Amino acid sequence: MGESKYPLLSKNGDFIIGTLFAIHSKETLPSFEFRQKPQRLFCSSVNLIDFRMAQTMIFAIEEINTNESLLPNVSIGYRIYDTCGSRLSSMSATMALMNGQEFAAGDRCNGQSPIHAIIGETESSATVILSRTTGPFKIPVISPSATCECLSNRKDYPSFFRTIASDYHQSRALAYIVKHFGWSWVGAVNSDNDYGNNGMAIFLKTAQEEGICVEYSVKFHRTEPEKLQKVVETIKKGTAKVIVAFLSQVEMGNLFDQLSDKNITNFQMIGVEAWITSESLMIPNSFHVLGGSLGFAVRKIDIEEFADYVTKKFWHTAFPCLQREGHSSQYGLNCSRYQDLLVLKNYNEDVTEQRYSSNVYKAVYAVAYSLHSLLQCTKKGGCEKSLTIQPQQVVEALKKINSTIKTGDHVWFDSSGAVVAQYEVVNWQQDLIGSIQFKPVGYYDASLPPDQRFVLNTENIIWAGGPRNAACVIYCTFCPPGTRKAAQKGRPVCCYDCIPCAEGEISNETDSNNCKQCPGEYWSNAEKDKCVLKAIEFLSFTENMGIVLVFFSLFGVGITALVAILFYSKKDTPIVKANNSELSFLLLFSLTFGFLCSLTFIGRPTEWSCMLRHTAFGITFVLCISCVLGKTIVVLMAFKATLPGSNVMKWFGPAQQRLSVLAFTLIQVLICVLWLTISPPFSYKNMKYYHEKIILECSLGSIIGFSALLGYIGLLAVLCFILAFLARTLPDNFNEAKFITFSMLIFCAVWLTFIPAYVSSPGKFTVAVEIFAILASSFGLLFCIFGPKCYIILFKPEQNTKQHVMGKNLNHVEK
């Protein structure tokens, strides 16, 4: 068996509270030659913070032991072990606490723990080890300063409690303070242990949610000088001027030494409670590196009479080798191990700055109130000392505790075993004589409503390097409106390329992750930062194409009118009277409407204009073709009538010609009526052909109706062409059938080419193609049928005689 490990400070009592504090911070290992029993570990370098916590614990216990209303007839003892900041010493001390001080070979365990609760440790990683070791025995562990969020897991640590808030709140509050000042580009450094890794993970997640960019996130452990050098180089090369340092006191001291040696300054440090108020960092050169640092600190709570206690009563009643009272345990006493602590005998200037002492004070009172409840204590009757209290009972009692202590603090644990998060925001400042002060400039209180939790007084803040703008807000990049972010491979999450939004998409804010699609009738502007109404396209009267088509339409109307006037003035001449002048005037009338109906295709389509344009076109052209067909039949009949014994003209006289034109036209009227009744054309916004604009056009409604309309016109045109073609060789001086054949050839060619052109033309060009077909076929009919007659009337009047017009026919009849 190895030698027993004895507590640094102890006192017997009815109930014992065990304690693990790193009262010394450095440990010297003995030589391990494996030839003799190893020597004891040697500890040095007093850790003032943990020593004050040990003093606070003894002060609170003595206060409770003299309190007549709390555990009136019960005394509390303590066993305070020094872990020296070493995991090896910590484990050894934990075993000693659970087993007792004297344990020889051959002894058997009685299953009873000599302690009822453990207060400690002060660091998260050490507390994790402690809680995992004591957990199976259900011994309650209460830490005054272990803040790792990992310890909130009640499944892994069911017997763990703490009188300090979890780092979940502090880590998120760090992101909030960075966001508050608009620092969007920061660096991050953390301790490579449970405390630093868990805290930094929560900060990074919150930072991402808040839109904060982290240029780098590096970590190191106090035993890894090579990693520390790499961290310093990363800070030096980085562009971020704000550094979030989630470090323990020891790691922060190591980092400070390196930054100071290499004169790396003017960085705005954002710190955590572990180091932001550490007096060990308050050395002459520290303000040059850490001046202006901001961070969260545990609230200072004054413990009445404690400042006098640490310089007077403690040394005479609780400190070995000096105490006068004989009730203290004096096993294994070696006064040499206490010599470095005696230096602090008359020093208490730091007491008012000790922020964790109140947490220890609350932890002792939490155990006391739990025992008070379990022992069924009353002020008059005292406590039931005969009751056997198991550590597990203390755990259950701690979960239910809800008391207020002398300092005004509320002792209460939430479901995770922690207390409510309450921090001071402190700022490193210098007073007039150059001394470093931790100036409170705000607070964070998780017990308040969300909008009141975080308060900062920015006017009182001193910034690193001078004015606030010295803590530069630097971006890796930012994307203006009209672009979206695309992450750069291998670079920090906030470094990205700016990709312009696609056509029809916009982003109207800086650093947009995605572009938004514009609604149906909207399109992105040139800058891609706003959705604007799409341009509406239709063939208008004011554009060049519309003006040209209107001109040719009116030109056709004018030519037709002039021909009509000319024919009317020469109505009694043979050339006009030949082949039924009545049909000629009706054809000119229908051609006039044919030219005019093309105007209905120009302008903004409406419900009425869509119905009018197709029906007017269909009826007008059937009237034209019907007149031409009538003239063709007249030509055929006229020559048939000149044959001996033929009386065919009496079956196709003027009355029959009018009736045929009317019948052919009425059929088209009937088709149009059925079309308009069943499924009429309507105005339609076509957004499929062009994404960036709306084509306002007339939908046909019924394809069958439109096909029937065009098919009927085509049927009459083909019939007319065939008849005219048959009559082309009839003998005469002026055979009109030849010109009708040519006009029908032009008509059919125009409309045959119209169909593929109509289908393939986009937008307003579809309408322009249809207008062109109407005008081309109308001009074809006008010039081919009336052009030759006008030529004779105007330039060859000598041929405008009955003999000339019918000369060959008469000669043929005489022969």
DOLUM-277787 format. One record per residue (C-alpha): chain; residue in one letter; x, z, y. Coordinates in steps of 0.1 Angstrom, whole numbers, always signed. Example, Ala and Ser with C-alpha at 12.3 -4.5 7.8 and 13.67 -1.06 7.14 Angstrom:
REM DOLUM-277787
A,A,+123,+78,-45
A,S,+137,+71,-11
***
This chain:
REM DOLUM-277787
A,M,+0,+0,+0
A,G,+11,-8,+35
A,E,+14,+18,+62
A,S,-19,+29,+79
A,K,-26,+14,+113
A,Y,-35,+41,+137
A,P,-57,+37,+169
A,L,-40,+38,+203
A,L,-66,+61,+217
A,S,-91,+81,+196
A,K,-115,+111,+196
A,N,-136,+126,+169
A,G,-174,+129,+171
A,D,-206,+129,+152
A,F,-208,+91,+155
A,I,-178,+69,+160
A,I,-176,+37,+180
A,G,-147,+14,+171
A,T,-130,-7,+197
A,L,-106,-37,+197
A,F,-89,-45,+229
A,A,-57,-64,+237
A,I,-42,-36,+257
A,H,-8,-53,+253
A,S,-5,-91,+255
A,K,+28,-97,+237
A,E,+37,-89,+201
A,T,+71,-89,+185
A,L,+72,-97,+148
A,P,+96,-78,+125
A,S,+120,-97,+102
A,F,+105,-106,+69
A,E,+133,-104,+43
A,F,+110,-93,+15
A,R,+135,-66,+4
A,Q,+117,-37,+20
A,K,+84,-28,+35
A,P,+79,-46,+68
A,Q,+83,-27,+100
A,R,+54,-20,+124
A,L,+46,-47,+149
A,F,+59,-40,+184
A,C,+36,-46,+214
A,S,+47,-50,+250
A,S,+35,-63,+284
A,V,+5,-42,+294
A,N,-28,-62,+299
A,L,-44,-43,+328
A,I,-78,-58,+324
A,D,-82,-47,+287
A,F,-67,-13,+295
A,R,-93,-8,+322
A,M,-120,-17,+297
A,A,-106,+9,+273
A,Q,-107,+35,+301
A,T,-143,+25,+310
A,M,-154,+30,+274
A,I,-139,+65,+273
A,F,-154,+73,+307
A,A,-189,+61,+295
A,I,-186,+81,+262
A,E,-176,+113,+280
A,E,-204,+107,+305
A,I,-229,+104,+276
A,N,-215,+134,+258
A,T,-223,+155,+289
A,N,-257,+140,+294
A,E,-284,+164,+284
A,S,-311,+137,+282
A,L,-292,+112,+261
A,L,-281,+123,+226
A,P,-284,+159,+238
A,N,-268,+177,+208
A,V,-248,+148,+194
A,S,-212,+138,+203
A,I,-198,+103,+202
A,G,-162,+97,+192
A,Y,-141,+65,+195
A,R,-113,+47,+178
A,I,-96,+23,+202
A,Y,-71,-2,+186
A,D,-46,-23,+204
A,T,-47,-59,+190
A,C,-18,-70,+212
A,G,-36,-104,+216
A,S,-25,-112,+180
A,R,-48,-124,+152
A,L,-26,-105,+127
A,S,-30,-72,+145
A,S,-66,-79,+151
A,M,-73,-83,+113
A,S,-53,-52,+105
A,A,-72,-32,+131
A,T,-105,-45,+118
A,M,-97,-34,+83
A,A,-86,+0,+96
A,L,-119,+4,+115
A,M,-140,-4,+84
A,N,-121,+16,+59
A,G,-108,+46,+79
A,Q,-73,+56,+87
A,E,-62,+73,+55
A,F,-65,+51,+23
A,A,-41,+57,-6
A,A,-36,+38,-38
A,G,-62,+47,-64
A,D,-89,+58,-38
A,R,-123,+43,-42
A,C,-146,+31,-14
A,N,-177,+52,-9
A,G,-197,+23,+6
A,Q,-201,+41,+39
A,S,-186,+27,+71
A,P,-168,+54,+92
A,I,-180,+36,+123
A,H,-214,+27,+135
A,A,-206,-1,+160
A,I,-176,-20,+172
A,I,-170,-30,+209
A,G,-147,-60,+212
A,E,-130,-83,+212
A,T,-124,-98,+246
A,E,-116,-134,+236
A,S,-141,-157,+219
A,S,-118,-169,+191
A,A,-108,-133,+181
A,T,-144,-123,+183
A,V,-154,-151,+159
A,I,-129,-137,+134
A,L,-141,-101,+139
A,S,-178,-110,+136
A,R,-172,-131,+104
A,T,-153,-102,+89
A,T,-178,-74,+97
A,G,-208,-96,+93
A,P,-213,-91,+55
A,F,-213,-53,+61
A,K,-238,-56,+89
A,I,-217,-37,+113
A,P,-228,-44,+149
A,V,-202,-60,+172
A,I,-207,-59,+209
A,S,-183,-80,+230
A,P,-180,-74,+268
A,S,-164,-108,+275
A,A,-166,-133,+245
A,T,-187,-161,+260
A,C,-184,-189,+234
A,E,-218,-205,+228
A,C,-209,-207,+191
A,L,-216,-170,+188
A,S,-252,-175,+197
A,N,-259,-187,+162
A,R,-278,-159,+146
A,K,-275,-174,+112
A,D,-237,-171,+113
A,Y,-235,-140,+134
A,P,-266,-119,+128
A,S,-249,-86,+139
A,F,-232,-99,+170
A,F,-242,-89,+206
A,R,-226,-93,+240
A,T,-231,-79,+274
A,I,-221,-111,+290
A,A,-239,-144,+292
A,S,-232,-173,+268
A,D,-210,-202,+281
A,Y,-240,-224,+277
A,H,-251,-214,+312
A,Q,-216,-213,+327
A,S,-208,-248,+313
A,R,-239,-263,+327
A,A,-234,-245,+360
A,L,-200,-261,+363
A,A,-216,-295,+361
A,Y,-241,-284,+387
A,I,-215,-273,+412
A,V,-196,-306,+408
A,K,-228,-325,+413
A,H,-237,-304,+443
A,F,-206,-315,+462
A,G,-210,-352,+451
A,W,-178,-352,+430
A,S,-184,-381,+407
A,W,-149,-385,+393
A,V,-132,-355,+378
A,G,-106,-344,+353
A,A,-112,-318,+326
A,V,-88,-294,+309
A,N,-97,-268,+283
A,S,-81,-242,+259
A,D,-78,-256,+224
A,N,-98,-227,+208
A,D,-135,-218,+202
A,Y,-139,-207,+238
A,G,-125,-238,+255
A,N,-138,-264,+230
A,N,-174,-252,+229
A,G,-176,-247,+266
A,M,-161,-281,+274
A,A,-184,-298,+250
A,I,-214,-284,+268
A,F,-199,-293,+302
A,L,-192,-329,+292
A,K,-227,-334,+279
A,T,-243,-320,+311
A,A,-219,-340,+332
A,Q,-230,-372,+315
A,E,-266,-362,+321
A,E,-259,-356,+358
A,G,-240,-389,+363
A,I,-206,-372,+367
A,C,-177,-393,+355
A,V,-148,-376,+336
A,E,-116,-395,+339
A,Y,-99,-375,+311
A,S,-106,-345,+290
A,V,-74,-329,+276
A,K,-67,-295,+259
A,F,-38,-274,+247
A,H,-32,-240,+231
A,R,-9,-213,+245
A,T,+15,-219,+215
A,E,+18,-256,+221
A,P,+43,-263,+250
A,E,+45,-300,+241
A,K,+8,-305,+245
A,L,+9,-286,+278
A,Q,+35,-311,+291
A,K,+13,-340,+282
A,V,-16,-323,+300
A,V,+5,-319,+331
A,E,+15,-356,+330
A,T,-21,-367,+325
A,I,-31,-347,+356
A,K,-2,-361,+376
A,K,-10,-397,+367
A,G,-48,-394,+370
A,T,-67,-404,+401
A,A,-92,-376,+399
A,K,-86,-349,+425
A,V,-111,-324,+411
A,I,-102,-306,+379
A,V,-126,-286,+358
A,A,-103,-260,+341
A,F,-122,-244,+311
A,L,-92,-222,+302
A,S,-86,-186,+292
A,Q,-64,-165,+314
A,V,-33,-170,+293
A,E,-36,-209,+292
A,M,-44,-210,+329
A,G,-12,-190,+336
A,N,+8,-215,+315
A,L,-7,-245,+333
A,F,-2,-228,+367
A,D,+35,-223,+359
A,Q,+40,-260,+350
A,L,+21,-273,+381
A,S,+40,-249,+403
A,D,+74,-259,+389
A,K,+66,-297,+393
A,N,+50,-291,+428
A,I,+17,-307,+417
A,T,-7,-296,+444
A,N,-38,-305,+464
A,F,-61,-305,+434
A,Q,-95,-289,+437
A,M,-97,-266,+408
A,I,-131,-256,+394
A,G,-126,-225,+372
A,V,-144,-202,+348
A,E,-149,-165,+346
A,A,-118,-161,+323
A,W,-93,-168,+350
A,I,-109,-174,+384
A,T,-106,-137,+394
A,S,-75,-129,+373
A,E,-50,-107,+392
A,S,-22,-119,+370
A,L,-24,-152,+388
A,M,-21,-136,+422
A,I,+16,-142,+428
A,P,+32,-153,+461
A,N,+33,-190,+451
A,S,-1,-193,+434
A,F,-21,-201,+465
A,H,+1,-232,+470
A,V,-13,-245,+437
A,L,-47,-227,+433
A,G,-57,-222,+469
A,G,-93,-232,+475
A,S,-103,-230,+438
A,L,-140,-225,+431
A,G,-154,-209,+400
A,F,-179,-186,+384
A,A,-171,-149,+380
A,V,-188,-120,+364
A,R,-207,-99,+389
A,K,-189,-69,+403
A,I,-208,-37,+396
A,D,-194,-4,+410
A,I,-192,+24,+384
A,E,-195,+57,+403
A,E,-165,+81,+400
A,F,-146,+57,+378
A,A,-119,+50,+403
A,D,-110,+87,+405
A,Y,-113,+91,+367
A,V,-86,+65,+360
A,T,-60,+84,+380
A,K,-69,+120,+372
A,K,-91,+131,+343
A,F,-83,+103,+319
A,W,-47,+112,+317
A,H,-54,+149,+310
A,T,-83,+146,+286
A,A,-80,+113,+267
A,F,-44,+101,+269
A,P,-21,+113,+241
A,C,+11,+133,+249
A,L,-4,+144,+282
A,Q,-39,+157,+273
A,R,-44,+195,+276
A,E,-76,+197,+255
A,G,-70,+202,+218
A,H,-101,+185,+204
A,S,-85,+151,+202
A,S,-72,+136,+170
A,Q,-34,+136,+169
A,Y,-26,+117,+137
A,G,+4,+95,+136
A,L,+13,+104,+172
A,N,+43,+86,+186
A,C,+46,+91,+223
A,S,+71,+63,+227
A,R,+43,+36,+223
A,Y,+26,+50,+254
A,Q,+55,+49,+279
A,D,+46,+16,+295
A,L,+10,+28,+301
A,L,+22,+58,+321
A,V,+34,+35,+349
A,L,-3,+31,+357
A,K,-11,+68,+360
A,N,-14,+68,+397
A,Y,-26,+32,+402
A,N,-63,+24,+408
A,E,-62,-3,+435
A,D,-75,-29,+411
A,V,-105,-9,+399
A,T,-129,-24,+425
A,E,-120,-59,+413
A,Q,-125,-52,+376
A,R,-155,-73,+366
A,Y,-157,-67,+329
A,S,-156,-29,+330
A,S,-193,-28,+337
A,N,-199,-49,+306
A,V,-181,-23,+285
A,Y,-201,+4,+302
A,K,-233,-13,+293
A,A,-222,-19,+257
A,V,-214,+19,+252
A,Y,-248,+28,+266
A,A,-265,+2,+244
A,V,-251,+19,+213
A,A,-260,+53,+227
A,Y,-296,+43,+234
A,S,-299,+28,+199
A,L,-286,+60,+183
A,H,-309,+80,+205
A,S,-339,+60,+191
A,L,-327,+62,+155
A,L,-321,+100,+156
A,Q,-355,+105,+171
A,C,-340,+125,+200
A,T,-361,+145,+224
A,K,-349,+164,+255
A,K,-361,+198,+243
A,G,-357,+195,+205
A,G,-325,+175,+205
A,C,-317,+149,+178
A,E,-322,+149,+140
A,K,-285,+151,+131
A,S,-293,+153,+94
A,L,-304,+117,+93
A,T,-280,+92,+78
A,I,-276,+62,+101
A,Q,-264,+30,+86
A,P,-248,+3,+108
A,Q,-276,-21,+99
A,Q,-301,+3,+115
A,V,-281,+2,+147
A,V,-283,-36,+146
A,E,-321,-35,+144
A,A,-322,-8,+172
A,L,-300,-29,+195
A,K,-325,-59,+192
A,K,-353,-36,+205
A,I,-334,-18,+232
A,N,-347,-21,+268
A,S,-333,+5,+292
A,T,-319,+8,+326
A,I,-286,+27,+331
A,K,-271,+46,+360
A,T,-255,+15,+376
A,G,-289,+0,+380
A,D,-282,-26,+353
A,H,-308,-35,+327
A,V,-296,-32,+291
A,W,-314,-58,+271
A,F,-305,-85,+246
A,D,-322,-118,+242
A,S,-329,-135,+208
A,S,-293,-148,+207
A,G,-279,-113,+213
A,A,-267,-121,+249
A,V,-278,-110,+283
A,V,-292,-131,+311
A,A,-266,-153,+329
A,Q,-257,-140,+364
A,Y,-225,-152,+381
A,E,-209,-150,+415
A,V,-194,-182,+429
A,V,-160,-172,+442
A,N,-135,-191,+463
A,W,-97,-185,+465
A,Q,-89,-177,+501
A,Q,-62,-160,+521
A,D,-67,-133,+547
A,L,-47,-129,+580
A,I,-17,-113,+563
A,G,-16,-139,+535
A,S,-31,-119,+507
A,I,-53,-137,+482
A,Q,-89,-128,+482
A,F,-118,-139,+459
A,K,-145,-146,+484
A,P,-181,-148,+471
A,V,-197,-180,+484
A,G,-228,-182,+463
A,Y,-244,-172,+430
A,Y,-260,-185,+398
A,D,-289,-165,+383
A,A,-306,-179,+353
A,S,-334,-153,+355
A,L,-347,-170,+387
A,P,-369,-202,+388
A,P,-349,-234,+383
A,D,-350,-244,+420
A,Q,-337,-210,+431
A,R,-310,-203,+404
A,F,-280,-220,+422
A,V,-272,-211,+458
A,L,-240,-220,+477
A,N,-228,-212,+512
A,T,-206,-242,+518
A,E,-196,-232,+553
A,N,-176,-203,+540
A,I,-156,-223,+515
A,I,-119,-231,+519
A,W,-109,-264,+502
A,A,-78,-273,+483
A,G,-54,-290,+507
A,G,-75,-283,+538
A,P,-108,-299,+548
A,R,-134,-307,+523
A,N,-126,-344,+523
A,A,-92,-335,+509
A,A,-111,-330,+476
A,C,-114,-367,+474
A,V,-144,-383,+457
A,I,-128,-411,+438
A,Y,-147,-435,+416
A,C,-132,-457,+388
A,T,-157,-483,+400
A,F,-193,-485,+410
A,C,-218,-513,+405
A,P,-238,-523,+436
A,P,-275,-532,+434
A,G,-280,-566,+416
A,T,-256,-557,+388
A,R,-256,-535,+357
A,K,-229,-514,+341
A,A,-210,-526,+310
A,A,-185,-501,+295
A,Q,-149,-510,+294
A,K,-134,-506,+259
A,G,-108,-479,+258
A,R,-115,-466,+293
A,P,-134,-434,+304
A,V,-171,-436,+301
A,C,-174,-440,+339
A,C,-152,-471,+340
A,Y,-172,-502,+335
A,D,-175,-538,+345
A,C,-203,-549,+368
A,I,-223,-577,+352
A,P,-247,-596,+375
A,C,-283,-593,+365
A,A,-298,-624,+347
A,E,-322,-647,+365
A,G,-356,-629,+368
A,E,-340,-595,+365
A,I,-331,-570,+392
A,S,-314,-536,+397
A,N,-322,-519,+430
A,E,-299,-489,+427
A,T,-261,-483,+424
A,D,-246,-479,+389
A,S,-277,-491,+371
A,N,-274,-490,+333
A,N,-299,-519,+328
A,C,-315,-546,+348
A,K,-353,-546,+350
A,Q,-374,-577,+342
A,C,-396,-588,+372
A,P,-433,-590,+365
A,G,-450,-623,+356
A,E,-456,-638,+391
A,Y,-424,-624,+405
A,W,-387,-635,+404
A,S,-354,-621,+415
A,N,-341,-629,+449
A,A,-306,-643,+454
A,E,-290,-608,+455
A,K,-309,-597,+423
A,D,-319,-565,+440
A,K,-356,-572,+447
A,C,-385,-589,+430
A,V,-401,-615,+452
A,L,-432,-637,+446
A,K,-423,-668,+428
A,A,-424,-701,+448
A,I,-457,-719,+441
A,E,-451,-756,+436
A,F,-477,-783,+439
A,L,-478,-818,+454
A,S,-486,-812,+490
A,F,-495,-835,+519
A,T,-465,-823,+540
A,E,-436,-830,+516
A,N,-419,-864,+515
A,M,-433,-875,+482
A,G,-468,-866,+492
A,I,-464,-884,+525
A,V,-452,-916,+507
A,L,-480,-915,+483
A,V,-506,-909,+510
A,F,-491,-938,+529
A,F,-494,-962,+500
A,S,-529,-949,+492
A,L,-541,-956,+528
A,F,-522,-988,+529
A,G,-541,-999,+498
A,V,-574,-989,+515
A,G,-564,-1009,+545
A,I,-555,-1040,+526
A,T,-587,-1038,+506
A,A,-607,-1034,+538
A,L,-590,-1065,+553
A,V,-597,-1085,+522
A,A,-633,-1074,+523
A,I,-636,-1084,+560
A,L,-619,-1117,+553
A,F,-643,-1124,+524
A,Y,-673,-1114,+544
A,S,-663,-1137,+572
A,K,-659,-1165,+547
A,K,-688,-1156,+524
A,D,-703,-1190,+526
A,T,-672,-1209,+515
A,P,-669,-1221,+479
A,I,-638,-1200,+471
A,V,-657,-1168,+479
A,K,-690,-1179,+464
A,A,-673,-1190,+432
A,N,-676,-1166,+403
A,N,-703,-1143,+418
A,S,-693,-1131,+453
A,E,-715,-1100,+447
A,L,-691,-1088,+420
A,S,-661,-1095,+442
A,F,-675,-1073,+470
A,L,-684,-1045,+444
A,L,-649,-1048,+430
A,L,-634,-1044,+465
A,F,-656,-1014,+470
A,S,-645,-998,+438
A,L,-608,-1005,+446
A,T,-612,-988,+479
A,F,-625,-957,+461
A,G,-597,-961,+436
A,F,-571,-959,+463
A,L,-589,-930,+480
A,C,-593,-910,+447
A,S,-555,-907,+445
A,L,-557,-885,+476
A,T,-577,-859,+455
A,F,-545,-854,+434
A,I,-525,-842,+464
A,G,-528,-807,+479
A,R,-533,-773,+464
A,P,-554,-775,+432
A,T,-587,-757,+433
A,E,-615,-755,+408
A,W,-635,-781,+426
A,S,-606,-805,+434
A,C,-595,-804,+397
A,M,-630,-814,+386
A,L,-633,-841,+413
A,R,-600,-858,+408
A,H,-604,-867,+372
A,T,-641,-876,+373
A,A,-636,-897,+405
A,F,-607,-915,+389
A,G,-625,-921,+357
A,I,-658,-934,+372
A,T,-640,-955,+399
A,F,-618,-973,+374
A,V,-646,-980,+350
A,L,-665,-995,+379
A,C,-634,-1017,+387
A,I,-629,-1028,+351
A,S,-667,-1034,+347
A,C,-666,-1057,+377
A,V,-635,-1076,+364
A,L,-651,-1078,+329
A,G,-683,-1092,+345
A,K,-662,-1118,+364
A,T,-644,-1127,+332
A,I,-677,-1132,+313
A,V,-690,-1153,+342
A,V,-660,-1176,+339
A,L,-665,-1181,+302
A,M,-703,-1186,+307
A,A,-697,-1211,+336
A,F,-676,-1234,+315
A,K,-699,-1230,+285
A,A,-729,-1240,+307
A,T,-712,-1273,+317
A,L,-714,-1285,+282
A,P,-744,-1308,+274
A,G,-775,-1290,+262
A,S,-761,-1255,+271
A,N,-784,-1230,+288
A,V,-763,-1199,+284
A,M,-761,-1190,+321
A,K,-797,-1180,+321
A,W,-788,-1151,+297
A,F,-760,-1139,+320
A,G,-772,-1144,+355
A,P,-767,-1121,+385
A,A,-793,-1096,+373
A,Q,-776,-1093,+339
A,Q,-742,-1090,+356
A,R,-754,-1061,+377
A,L,-770,-1045,+347
A,S,-738,-1047,+326
A,V,-717,-1031,+354
A,L,-742,-1003,+357
A,A,-744,-998,+319
A,F,-706,-997,+315
A,T,-703,-972,+344
A,L,-731,-950,+332
A,I,-714,-945,+299
A,Q,-683,-931,+318
A,V,-706,-909,+339
A,L,-721,-895,+307
A,I,-686,-888,+294
A,C,-677,-870,+326
A,V,-709,-850,+326
A,L,-703,-838,+291
A,W,-667,-829,+299
A,L,-676,-809,+330
A,T,-703,-792,+311
A,I,-685,-782,+280
A,S,-649,-775,+292
A,P,-642,-786,+327
A,P,-607,-789,+343
A,F,-596,-758,+363
A,S,-567,-746,+385
A,Y,-539,-731,+364
A,K,-506,-713,+372
A,N,-481,-727,+348
A,M,-452,-702,+344
A,K,-438,-715,+312
A,Y,-421,-747,+323
A,Y,-400,-730,+351
A,H,-391,-694,+350
A,E,-382,-692,+387
A,K,-414,-708,+401
A,I,-451,-712,+394
A,I,-464,-747,+389
A,L,-499,-748,+403
A,E,-517,-775,+384
A,C,-550,-786,+370
A,S,-555,-778,+334
A,L,-575,-805,+316
A,G,-598,-780,+300
A,S,-607,-802,+272
A,I,-581,-827,+259
A,I,-608,-845,+240
A,G,-628,-850,+273
A,F,-597,-864,+291
A,S,-588,-886,+261
A,A,-624,-900,+260
A,L,-622,-908,+297
A,L,-589,-926,+294
A,G,-598,-942,+261
A,Y,-630,-957,+275
A,I,-611,-972,+304
A,G,-585,-986,+280
A,L,-612,-1001,+258
A,L,-628,-1020,+286
A,A,-594,-1031,+299
A,V,-584,-1044,+265
A,L,-618,-1062,+261
A,C,-614,-1077,+295
A,F,-578,-1088,+287
A,I,-589,-1105,+255
A,L,-618,-1124,+271
A,A,-596,-1135,+301
A,F,-569,-1146,+277
A,L,-594,-1168,+258
A,A,-605,-1184,+291
A,R,-570,-1191,+305
A,T,-569,-1227,+292
A,L,-603,-1238,+305
A,P,-599,-1269,+327
A,D,-603,-1263,+365
A,N,-585,-1265,+398
A,F,-589,-1227,+403
A,N,-592,-1209,+370
A,E,-597,-1172,+379
A,A,-593,-1162,+343
A,K,-556,-1167,+345
A,F,-553,-1142,+374
A,I,-576,-1117,+356
A,T,-554,-1120,+325
A,F,-523,-1113,+345
A,S,-540,-1084,+364
A,M,-552,-1068,+331
A,L,-517,-1073,+317
A,I,-503,-1053,+346
A,F,-531,-1027,+343
A,C,-525,-1021,+306
A,A,-487,-1020,+310
A,V,-490,-994,+338
A,W,-513,-971,+318
A,L,-493,-975,+286
A,T,-462,-964,+303
A,F,-481,-936,+321
A,I,-488,-916,+289
A,P,-452,-908,+280
A,A,-442,-904,+316
A,Y,-472,-880,+322
A,V,-463,-859,+292
A,S,-425,-856,+300
A,S,-427,-852,+338
A,P,-424,-816,+350
A,G,-445,-798,+376
A,K,-456,-818,+406
A,F,-440,-849,+392
A,T,-468,-850,+366
A,V,-493,-855,+394
A,A,-471,-880,+412
A,V,-469,-901,+380
A,E,-507,-901,+377
A,I,-510,-911,+413
A,F,-484,-938,+409
A,A,-504,-952,+379
A,I,-536,-953,+399
A,L,-520,-970,+429
A,A,-500,-995,+408
A,S,-530,-1005,+387
A,S,-552,-1008,+418
A,F,-526,-1029,+437
A,G,-523,-1050,+405
A,L,-560,-1057,+405
A,L,-562,-1063,+442
A,F,-533,-1087,+445
A,C,-538,-1106,+412
A,I,-575,-1112,+416
A,F,-578,-1115,+454
A,G,-543,-1126,+464
A,P,-547,-1163,+454
A,K,-581,-1166,+471
A,C,-568,-1151,+503
A,Y,-539,-1175,+502
A,I,-562,-1205,+500
A,I,-586,-1191,+527
A,L,-557,-1184,+551
A,F,-531,-1210,+543
A,K,-549,-1238,+524
A,P,-583,-1242,+540
A,E,-585,-1278,+529
A,Q,-587,-1266,+493
A,N,-616,-1243,+501
A,T,-642,-1270,+491
A,K,-666,-1272,+463
A,Q,-651,-1305,+451
A,H,-617,-1290,+449
A,V,-628,-1258,+432
A,M,-648,-1276,+406
A,G,-631,-1310,+406
A,K,-617,-1311,+372
A,N,-648,-1297,+356
A,L,-669,-1324,+373
A,N,-646,-1352,+363
A,H,-646,-1338,+328
A,V,-684,-1337,+327
A,E,-687,-1373,+341
A,K,-664,-1386,+314
***
